Each structure stands twice: as C-alpha cells, then as structure tokens.
Amino acid sequence: MAFAPHSEADTAVPALTPERPVIWPPRVRATLSNGLEVVLVESHRIPKFDGQLFFRSGNAMTAATAPGLADMTATVMRTGTTARTSRQIEEDLRRMGADLSSGAGADTSAVSFAGLVDFSDQLLSLVAELTQHASFPADEFERERRQLLEGLKIERTTPGFLGSERFRRVLFGTHPYGTITPSETQAEAYRLDQLKDFYAHYYRPGNALLVMVGDFEPHAMLGRIEKIFGAWAPGCVEDAPNPPLPELHGRRVYLVHLPGSVQAQVLIGNRAITRKHPDWLKLTLANSIYGGAFNSRLVMNIREDKGYTYSPRSGAHPLRQHGYFSIGAAVRNDVVGAALTEIFFEIDRMRSTPVGEDELSDARNYLTGIFSLGLATQDGLAGQLATATLERLPDDYLETYRERVLKLTAADVLDASQKYFDSANAQIVIVGDRAHIEAQAELFGKPEVYDAQGNRI
C-alpha cells in the first residue's frame, strides 16, 4: 500500500488559540465565633474534596530558641490523639480512602487532607481531633527526633543544603528567616513539653484558616464545619519576631568547604520583596525571563550553550515579613568562575537593556499558563486561595491575576530588574572543595570560609 508524502500543511504547527477565560466557582467566606477563618469553593468535577487547615505560626516563632520546633510539633501531632493511636489513625484514613499530612514552614503550620465527600464529616472530625486533642506520644516523639538527627547528619554532606543554610544566614542574619534548620545539638535538646507548649499556644482558631474545595454545597458545608470546630476555644497569639536585618553593601563571597566534592553549588542573590508589594508581578515576570523558566536566558546560556550545569534556576521567594531573590546552580569545579561570570552577565543585561516583544510575550504567556494549570485541580485551587487569604491580598487578586500579568511591559521588566537584581550588592555563596574553587571565588571578592558545621575557618 502506497502512502502519499506529507505536505507542509500536514506538518505545520497550528497557531495558538486565545487563552480561555477562567470561570471562577462561587466562593463562600466566613469567620466562626471563635475566630476560625473559613474559605469554601464548590467544585463538582469529581466526588472528592481537598482541604488545608493553616496556622499563621511556623518555625520563625521559635528560631532563636528552638529552630524547627513548629515542624517537629506538626509531625508528632499527627501520630496520636486522646482518642486514637497512630495505628488507629492510619486505619481510619484507609477506611475512608483519605490522605492527611502535616508540616510547617517559616511562617505557617498546616494540616492538608483530601478524601471522598461521603466521608467528609469523619475526615473533618479527625482533623479537629488532631488539632485540638493531640496526645503527643513519647515513643513517637523519640522516633521522629531520631529520624531528624539522621537527616541532619546527611544534610551536612549535601552541597545544596549547605549552600541554602549559609545563604539564608548571610541575607537575614539573626532574624528568624536566617535559620532554616536546627543543629544536631539543638535537635537533641528538643523536649516533648516544648512541642506541647507550641501546640497549646499557636494551634488556636483565631490563628487559623480553613480552606476547602470540592463536591459540596458551601453553605451546608459551613454548617457542618461550625458543628465540628465551633467549640474550639479561642486564644491570643502574638506576631513572629522581626529583628533588624544585616546591612549588605557590596558583593561578598562566602565559601563553604566540603572536602572531596567533585562539583560546586553556587548561590547568588539578595533580599527583595514580599507578595504584597506592588512590584511583585513585575519581579515575577522579570525572574521568569532571567532564570525562572526552562527557556530562560540563564538556562540557554550556562546549560544549553556553555554546558556548565544541568539545571540552573532563579527564583523570587516571598516570605511573610521579607522576601529574597536567588540564583542557584550545581557546576563542575573547573567552571565555577566562568559560570559566575555568565550569571552576572545575564543579570546586568536584564538591568541595562529592555527585553524584546517576542520574549516578553512568551514570558507573559508562560506565567498565565502556569497559573491556569495551578487552578486545574482541587488541591491546586485550594493552595492558590490559601496563599491569597493568608497574605491578605485583595479579594480579586486571583481573578485579575492573568489580566494584570498580560498588561506588564518591557519597561516594567527593566524597572524590576534594576530594583531587585542587585548585581552590585549580590551575595555569593559557593559550596565545594576549597582546594579546587577558592582561587576562582577570589575573582569575585575575598571569601569568608566556613566548614560544613557552619564554623568560620
């Protein structure tokens, strides 16, 4: 049987169609009498629901005395209540076909859960039980602490972790954001009473936000939430400490010595802004063009063209009190200096020359496309709603996001690059074998040298 050859018309890539509008489902907001903030969205595509219960207190609350305590509290909280053992919790979750996890970051602690709507009351009751009546079993605490200590030992051999640890310390100093994990000594010093005290003080409804998206009628669901969570006693919670930040003037280089490392981890950046700042979308777009997307300038330069690294990346990181901008890459020892040169070349190009219209259009479409994909699932939509609510963003922030991104111009990108890609005052952290990389590091400034335990050498 003979086949006709393909014509150009057969192989031509079809033109992109206009982006479809996002149809926002009805949203119900309420605050219970005890202060619990609730956001509910109905989504009837599948007979499931996703939920997230946030507390506006995380590891930053105790960074000065017990770093990482919020995360340990959230982990052990899940292992038992006054009515259920860890095994019973797991069996109940399996019976419901549900998932439940807990953890904490710098600014929040959270319980995330998902299940079939037929079991929504049972799953919500389990969440309420965990967040109000956790028993903190001593054996589970000791097991989690042992696992944490083993993980910390491994992290001390990992260039990525060591780079992030030094970078955050450089940017934030003694501020809680300057500490990302406890030392082994600090983890050893954890006591069960500390977890119970953190739980009793910060796991309060007036400090909490419940977001749920799923196959339910919001007003009926709100009534069930009131019944399950309404008796939760309110409490007063203070804000996280916000001490002054270190002054950062001029480029500084910090080298973390990791003997025998065959490659180096480089991190470059500076403090920036939070999501609430009027320039946030400008910075997000500028970052996408610089190094935040796979076809960004940084990737095209030091991955595709030079072959220095497999996965360079830049990011704008909004924490509650402060933000920061970072550029990271794992590179061969022999090209540390060359890679840094190209990283700064691309920074300075962003700061000095407006982007072209094609590149700008691609970046805008990338951001709006990623945003739309993030709304395609129940948990994605719940996450977006939680972020907007926790950050106290405008009520229409999500609805107008794509429109505002598409209106950004080359002048906006140039303005953000000049303000927040602070080339002259960039802080440079390099992790690797000192013997192979120190001479290259010195091309960018006299390095301060540290060992893997964070001690100055």
ABEGO torsion letter per residue (X at the ends): XBBBBBBAAAABBBBBBBBBBBBBBBBBBBBBAAGBBBBBBBBAABBBBBBBBBBABBAAAAAAABBGAAAAAAAAAAAEBAABBAAAAAAAAAAAGBBBBBBBBAABBBBBBBBBAAAAAAAAAAAAAAAAABAGBAAAAAAAAAAAAAAAAAAAABAAAAAAAAAAAAAAEABAAABABBBAAAAAABBAAAAAAAAAAABBAAABBBBBBEBBBAAAAAAAAAAAAAABBBBBBBBBBBBBBBBBBEBBBBBBBBBGBABBBBBBEBBBBBAABAAAAAAAAAAAAAAABAABAAAAAAAAAAGABABBBBBBBBBAABBBBBBBBBBBAAAAAAAAAAAAAAAAAAAABBBBAAAAAAAAAAAAAAAAAAAABAAAAAAAAAAAAAAGBBAAAAAAAAAAAAABBAAAAAAAAAAABBAAABBBBBBEBAAAAAAAAAAAEBBBBBBAAGBBX
